Amino acid sequence: MEEEVQGNVLLDEPRVLDLDGTTRPPSTNGDLVDSEITEERSIGLEIRQSSRPSFKFLPISPETFQRYSRNRIIEKCPTEFIVPPLSRSFLIDPPSQWCGYRHPEGGRYFVYKNKRIFTDCYLFDDAVLVQITSAVDQLLAKPECQFLSRTDTAEIDIVLDLMREDPENDECGYYFVDHSERVIFWLDVFNMSTLPIWNLVPGIKSPSHVKLGLEVEYWSHCGLFPASMTLSSTLVHELRDIIIFGVGDSMTSTTTTVSYPLEHLLRMLSLTKEMLDELPGGSTSASRKSMNHGSIVILARFMKEFSCERFYHFHGEKSARLNNEDSVYGDIPSRSYLIRLISPILFNAPLHYLRAFEVVNTDQLINYSSWHKLITALRSEWYDLVLYGTLILNTNVGFLSIPASGNSTAGQIASYVSICLGLGSIILGIMFLRKYRLESPEVPDVTPAGISFQNHGGSIYGLEVLSIVHSLPYALMMWGMINFILALLLTVFQTNSIEMRGVILATVLTVTFAICGFVSTEKQWNQQLKRLWMKPKIISTVWNYNPQKRSSPGAV
């Protein structure tokens, strides 16, 4: 928020700290920088500004703003700063016609009072101030800006960003903001493909869809410069209505396109209530004239996220995505021979994993809510597989300690193979648990593990390789159990006792018959397996049991 200067009063001769480390009587405004010094500095800046070359103005976007990528460092060395007695004001006046603000994150930015021009270039640096001042004059002198100045400019902001902070820089990025339309615009032709979110959504042709992308950039601007907007109860109620719909949609549909988990939406809803209380007429502070900048930043971030969802899902367009597992491009994933050959060897587990990954990564856009549900289910399964693998190891060790097992070399080999497969299942399960250990349903974002899903989604084999790798702990555990059963049978049938052979054979046949009977009666399992092979687009995943889709499916 804007810095205000406080004077030093109450005693006869208070002293303040000057820029050179000496003390002096305070000026009339109570700041530590004397007005004479400021005037001399301004004269020097005017002399240096007259020699500045013309700037090349480059259209940029708030998403490509350099606030988080500037290489500003502080020299790491011991320092001393002597504070004179009775010094209470340590603020430095910003340059003439500029107001200084501190972003709630900690960064500093400046606003040109008369023209609503924003920048976070460090204007306390004389060289930077000269460049920005020259850029402002050159930009405002353009005929397009002259035309805008004759219209209502109360809702229009200008943002400037020096491409390099050095005296030889002659490039300056810029963009304009229209608060009434919630868009950004430029004086030059702008290629929308330079926006980070644009290439995530192929096939955009409608101007209304382009507007959704520009609205995302608008809220990014409001988050960067919270002093640029004034909040009203209407805006907060708009956000509240969006969140309420998200809560209800998440509760009534398992295929909602809302990315946030339900618990996170409820916390967002409670924050909007606090924002309403802070507005004039609220229950806690009816006399407040404006909201704190921290609340403005958070509201802008929330609105940006929901605007991104609208942009990703073609809101308002002919083929809007209404279910998170529907592709707006009509894509029906095809199965390669790789997974068709390997999947039966791995008990068809890769096909189940593949469908689950495709739902989470529909059109290579990760749905965060579905992602965290998937990760929670996978972690639970891997915990169980590690436990089952441990049981296989203990069982094989006990089996090999029986003297009768030494009579069958083939049985021993099968048991050793079972031990190796069990160890492989345990090791892979632990590795997967470690890889996904940082995943939390409370965090509406994906880690690099989730980003790898997007990257694999565009490869030759898509997500098939990932599904095969993720199914290995289960498949190795199953093969370990089969090899243990084989070791047991080989040992038993190599004995001379016909009675023992008959009892074991009858038991094995009974168990096998029971398993086959259960599989044959599971029509849902058979239909799901068939669809996994033939029509992978329209089936449900093993984690998305009892699906409750919308009554009106999305247009694809």
N, C-alpha and C positions, 0 to 999 in steps of 0.2 A: 504494500500500500504506500501511498505517497508519503515521503519523509517530511516531517514538520520540524522546524528549528525552534529550540527553546533557549531563552536567554539566561544569563547568569545574573541573579539579583540577590537581594537581601543583605549584602554586606557592603562596606564602604568602597573598597577597591578590589573587586574580583579580577582575577587574571585568567586568561584562556591560553590554550596551546596553539601556536602558529604552525604553519607547514614546515618551517625550517627548524622546529624544535624549541624555539624561544617563546617567552611569554610576553603578553601585551594586554592592555585593557581591551575588553570585548567591544565589538562593533555594535551598532544599534540593533541589528537583528539577532545578536547573541551567538552567531555562528563562529567557527574557528577560522573562516576564510574572510579576510577583509574585503570590502567592496572595491577598494582601490586596486588590490591585487587582481580581483576579477576583471576590472576594467582594463588593466594593463594586459591581462591575458587575452581578453577579447580583441584588443587592438593587434596584438601579435598574431592571433588566429586569422584576422582579416587580411593581414599582409601575406601570410602563408597561403591562404585560400585563393588569393588572386593568381597564383602560379599553378593551380591545379589543372591537369588536363581533363578533357571530357571523359565522362564515364560511359561505359558500355553497359546498358541495363539488360539484365537477363531475367526472363520470367521464371519464377520458382514457385514452390508450393509450401504450405506449412509443414507437410510431412518430410520435406527435404531441407527444412530450416536447419542451420548448422549449430544450434545451441548446444546440442549434446555431442557434437563431433569436433568442436574446436579444441585445439591442443594448447590450452592455457595452463601453464605450470607455475608453481611458486618455488623460488629458490629455497632449498632446505639448508638453513644456516641459523645460528643463534642471533637473536635480535634483542634490542632494548628499546623501551618506549617509556619516557618519563612523563608522568601525569602531574601537572602542577596542581597546587591546592585549589579547591573550589571550582575546578573545571567540571562542568556537567554536560556540556554539549560537545559532541564529537562528530557531528555530521558536516559534510562538505556540500556546499551548494552545487547543484547541477549546473551545467552551462546555461547561458541565457536562453529563454524561451523553451527550455526543456524541463520536464518533471521526471524525477527518478523514482522507480518503484522496485521493491523487492518481491520477486515471485515466491509463493509459499514453499517451493522446492529449495530456494536459496539463491537462485540466479538474480542478476540485476538487469533491468531493462529501462528504457527511456521513452518518453512520449513528448512529441512536439505539441505544445499547448494549442496553437491556433489551427493546425491543419490535421490533427488526429493522425500523426505519423509515428509509427512504432519501430523500435530497433532495440536489439540487445547488445549492440556493439558498445564497447566500454568507452563512453564519451569523456571520461576523466583523463583519457590519453589524448593529448593535444593533436597528435597526428591523425588519430581516428576521428576526432571531432571535426578536423578540417575536411576530411574525406566525406563524412556524412553530411556536413553542411553544404559542401559543393554538390553532392548527389541530390540533396533535397532541392536546391535551387535549379539544377538542370532538369530534374524530373517535373517540377511544377511549371517549368517554362515550356514543356511540350504542349502542342495544340490540343491533344486529347485531354490533358489535365485542365487546360483552360476551359474546354467544353464542360468537363465535370464540375468545375468550380462555379459555373453558371446555373447548375442544377442544385437540388437539395443534397448537400454533402454531410448532413448531420449524422447519417447512418453509414458513411463510407470511411473506411480506414485505409491507410497506406503503410505497408511494412517494407523496410529496407534492410538488407543484409549484405555487408561487404564480403565478397567471396574470399578475400585474403586480408588479414590484418597486418599489412606492411605498407610502408610509404609508397612503394612502386605499384600498388594495386590500382587497376583502372576498370575493374568489373564490380558491378553491384547488382545483387538479386533483388527482386521486388515482386509484390503482388498487392492487389486491391481487395478489399472486403466490403460486401454489401450486407449489412445486418438485416435490412428489411426483407431481402430475398434469401438470406442464409447461404450465400455463395461467395466464392472468390473469383476475381476476374483480372485481366491483364490488358495492357495497351498493345501488346504484340500477339501474334498467333502463338497458341500454346498447344503442344502435343500432349494429349491426355495419357498416352502410353508411358510418359515419364513418371506418372504417379505410381507409388509402390503397390497400391491395391488394384490398379487397372488390369495388369496382366494375370491376376488371379481369376478374373471373370471374363473369359473369351465371349465374343459374339454380341457385344454391346453396340446397338445401332440407334436406339431411341434417345432423343434429346432429354426426355424425362428421366431416363436411367443415368445419363451423364450428369443431370442435376443432382441425383442422389450421391454420386461420387464427389461432386463439388461441395455438397453439404457435409460430407465427412471431413473435407479439408477445412470447412468453416469452423467446425467444432474443434479441430486441432488448433486453429488460430486462437480461439477463445481460451483454450487451455494454456497456450503459450503466453498470452497477454490478457490476463483476467481484467485488467483495467479498461479493456476495450468494450465491455458490455455491461449493461445494467439489468439486473434480474428483477423479475416481477412474479407475482403469484401465478400468473397465467403460464409462464414458462415452467415453473416448478410443478404445477398441476399437470402440464403436458408430460413431463418426465414421469410423474407418479402414475398417470394413466397407462403409459407404456409398460411400466414395471408391473402394475396390477394385471394387465393382460398376460404378461410373461409368466407370472405366478399361476394364473388360472389355466393357461395353456399347458404349462408343465404338469399340472395336477390332473388334467383331463385327457392328455394325449401322450403316448410314449414316443411318438414320432414328431414332436414339436421341433420347429426350426430355431427356437430360442436356445442360444448357446450356453447361457449361464445355468448352473445347477440351481435347484429350487431354494436351497438354503441360502445361497448367495443373493438371489433375488429378494428374499425376505429381508436380508440385512440392508440391501439397497433401498428397499421400501421404508425401513425405519429411518434411514438417513434423509430421505425426502421429507419425512415428517419433521425432522429437526430443522431442515431448511425452511419449511413453511413457518415454523415457530420463530425463526430469525427475521422474517420479513415484517415490514410495517403492518401492524394489526395482529401480529402473532401473539401467542399466549405468553411468551417470555420477554419480549422486547418490542412493545408496540411503538416506541418512539424512534426506533432505528430507521435511518434513511436509506441504507444500502446494506448489502450482504458482504461478509468478509470475502476476501479474495480466495481463501482456501476453499470455501464452499463453491465459489464460482468455478474453480478449476475442477473440482470433483464432479459437479453437474455437467460441465463441458465434456469430461471424459466419459461419463455415462452416456450422454447423448451421442458422442462419437461412436461408441461401441454399438449402440442400437442402430445408428445410421449405417454402420458397416454391415450389419446383418441385413438391412433392407437392400443395400447395394449388392451384396452377395447373392441374395435370393430373388432378385428381379421383382421387387415389390412394385405393384401397380402395372406390371408389364403383362403381355399376352400370355407368357408361359412362366408365371411365378412359381417358385418352389414352395409347396405347401406341406410337404413331409420331408424330414431330414434325410431319408434314404432314397429320395427320388432325384434323378438327374434331369436337369432342364434341357439337356442336349439329347435326351432319348438314348443314352448309351446303355447297352446291355453287355456287361463284361463277358468276354469270351475266354474260355479255358484253353491254355496251351497244352501241348502234348507232355510238357515237363510235369505239370501237376497232375495230369490224368494218369501218368505212369507211376509217379511216386506216391500219390495219395493212397491207393489201396495198400501199398507196403506199410504205410504209416497209419493204417486203420481209418482212413478218410478224415483224419483230424485236420490236415491242411485245408480241406474244403470248408470246414466249419470256421476255422480261423479266418480264411480268406473272405468269406461273406461278412463276418463281423468287422473286419478291417475296411471293407468296401462301404459299409454303412457309415462308419465313423469318418471316412475320407471321401464322401460323396463329392464328385467333381473336383477332387483334390482340395477340398475345403474342410478342414477338421472341425467337427461340431464338438465344442469343449465339453458339454454335458454328457454326450454319448461317449466321448473319449474317456472321461473319468469313470463312468460306469463300466466301460470295458476294462480299464486298468484295474479297477477294484476286483472284478471277477477273475482276471488273469492272475493277480497276486494271490487270491484265495486258492485258485487251482494249483499254482506253483508251490505254495506252502504244503498243500496236501500231497503233491507228487514227491516233494522232498521227504516227507514222512513215510510215504509208501516205499520209496527207494531205500530208506533206512531199514524198513521191515524186511525187504527182499535180501539185503545184505546179511542181516541177522539170521534169517531163515537158511540162507545158503551156507553160512558158517556152521550153523548147527547141523545141517545135513551132512557136510563134509566131515564132521567129527564122528559120525556114526561109523562103526567098523564095517558094516555091510556095504557102505558106499565104495569101499576100496575094491570090491569085486567087479565093479563096472567102470572101465576106463572111459567109455563113452558118456556114462552118467556124470563122472567127474568133470569131463570137458564141458558138458552142457551146464553144469553148475558154475564152473569158472566163467563161462560166457555170460551167465545170468548176473554174476557179481560185477563184471565189467559194464554190462548194460545198466545195472542199477546205479553204479558210480557215475556213469555218464548222465543219467537222469538227474541225480542229485546235484552234480556240478553245474549242469545247464540251468536247473531250477534256481540255484543260488545266484548264478550270474544274472539271470533275468530279474530276480528280486532286487539285486543291487542296482541294475540299470534303471529300474522303475521305482526305486525307493523314495525318490523325491516327489513323486506324483501325489497330489493332494486334491480331493474334491473341492476344497475351499479356495483353491487358486484358479481363477478363470483364464488359464493360459496353458500352453503345452511346453514341455521341455524339449531339448534337442532330440529326444527319443520320439516325440510326437512329430517334430518337423521332418524326421527321416521318413515317416509314413507319407508325407506329402511328396518328398523327393522320389521315393520308390513308386508312387502312384503314376508318375509320368515316364517311367523307364519301360524297357521292352517287355519285360515280364510283369510289369506292374507290381502288385503287392504279393504275387505268388511266392517269390523267394522268401519274403518276410513270413508268410504264413507257414511255409515249410519249416523254416528255422524255429519258429515259435511252437510248432507242434512236436519238436524233437523230445522234450522232456516226457511228454505223455507217451509217445511212441516207444521210446527206449524203455520206459517203465513197463509197458505192455509186453514188449519182447523179452524183457528180463523175467517177467512172470511165466511166459510161455516156455522159456528155456529151463526154468526151475521145474515146471511140470514135466518137461521132457526128461530132465535128469532123474526125477523121481520115478517115472515110468520105466526108463532104461534100467535103473537099478533094481526095481521090483521084478521086471520080467526076465532078468538074468538070474534070478534065484531058482532053486529046484522045487520050491513049494508051489504045487499046482493050486492049492486052496488060496494061497495069497494072490496068485495071479488072477484067479477068478473073481475074488472079492474086489480087487483094485480095478479090474476091467469093468465089472458091473457098476462100480461107483463112478468111474470116468464116463461111461456111456450115459448114466443117469444125469450127471451134471451137464454133459454136453447136450443131451436132449432138452433139459430144462432151459438152457441158454438159448438154443435155437427156437424153442417154443416161445420164449419171451420176445425175441427179435421178430418172429413172424407175426405175432399179435400186435406189435407196435406199428399200426398203419401210419400214424403220424411220422414215425421215424423213417419208414420206407418212402413215404411221399416226400419228406424233406430230403432224403438222400437222392431221390430221383431228380428233384428240382435243382439240387446242388450241381448235378451233372449236366442237366439239360437247360434249365431256365434259372440261372442264378439271380436274376433281377428281382423275382417276386417272392422270395422265401424269407423266413425270419431266422435270426441267428440263435445259436444255442444260449446266448446270454439274454436275448430279448424275448424271453418266454411270455406266453399269453399276450401277444401284441394287441394293442388297442389303437388302430389307425383311425384317422379322421373318416367321417362318413363321406366326405367329398375329397377324393385323392387329388394330388397336385397335377397340374397340366404338364405333360412331358413331351 
